[in-house]
Amino acid sequence: MKIKSKIWIETDDGILISDGRVQLLKLIAETGSLNKAAKVMELSYQKAWKLVDASNKASKHPLIETQVGGTKGGGTVLTPYGQSLINAFEAINSSCWSFLDTEFKKHKL
């Protein structure tokens, strides 16, 4: 048996960050493109944009920045705040799993 759980962080304005959004943001950082990140996750560009836009609206600072055109063709980058949010979420998530595993073992089901 295993214990299962999902966490996310939300504000009064909606979901700020979750496992799926962390994955999307990491792929944006890796590929430099929201479109490429969406394709890897098998999401439509529109769905990926809505997720990031909702997180940006729920956040006190932008999580991504877009750059248009130019010789390099533009793209999307993760902001320092976006990276710090990913780091904090992953640390909290890891602590949560450790706590749940410990609690689960106490009950010897």
N, C-alpha and C positions, 0 to 999 in steps of 0.2 A: 504494500500500500504506500501511497505517497499523498502528501497534502498539496493542493493546488490553490493558487491565488493569483490575482492580478491587481496591481496598484496603478494609480495615476494621480496626478496633481491637477487640481482644478482651482479656478478663481471664480468670483461672482460672474465673470464674463464667459466661462466655459472651461473646457479641458485645456490645460496648459501643456502637459507632457504625459506621454504614456509609452509603453513598449514599442508600439507601432510607429509612433511619431519619432521616437529616438532612432529607430532603424532608418526611417526616411531621412532624418536630419544627418545621420552618419553617411548615408549614401550620397546626399547632396554634397557634403564635405569631400567625399572621396571622388565623385565624378565631376564636380563643379557645375552640375546641371540638375535642375528640378525634373526636367523631362527624362533624362537618363536614369535618375533615381527612381522615378515612377515606373519606368519600363522594367527595371530590375525587380521591383516589388510587384509587378504585374497589376499596377493601378493605372487608371486613366490619368492623363495630365491634369484634367479638371479636378478629379478626386484628390490627387496629391496637393494641388494648389489650395483647395478648400481646407485640407488638414493643416497645412502650414499657415495659411491666412488666419484660421481660427486660433491657432496657437499664438500667432503674433498679436492678435486682438486681445487675447487673455493675458498677455505678458506685459511687464512694465517696460521692456526693451525689445527691439526686433531680434528675432532668432536667425534670420537670413537677410542677405542683401542681394539685390539683383543688379547686374551690370549689363547694359545694353550695347550691342554693336561693337564698333571699333575694329581694329585689325585682328584682335584675338577672338572676335565673335561674341563677346559678352558671356554671361553665365550667372550662376548663383553661388554665393559663398555663405558659409556659416559665420555668424558674428562671434566675437569673444563671449558675449553673454549666452548665445546659443550653446557654445561648447561648455560653458560653466554649468548651464542647466542640465545638459546631458550627463556631465560628471556627477553632479549632485543627485540626479535621479538614479543613476546606476549605483551609487554608494548607498542610497536609501533602500533601493530594491534589494541589494545584496544583504543589507542588515535585516531587512524584513524576512528574507528567505532563511537566514541563519536563525532568527527568532522562531519562525514557524517550525523549522525542522527540530529545534530543541524542544519546543512545546509538544510537538507531535510524539516525540520519543518518550516524553514523560508519561504519556497515557497508555503506552504498551498495548496498542490495539492489535 
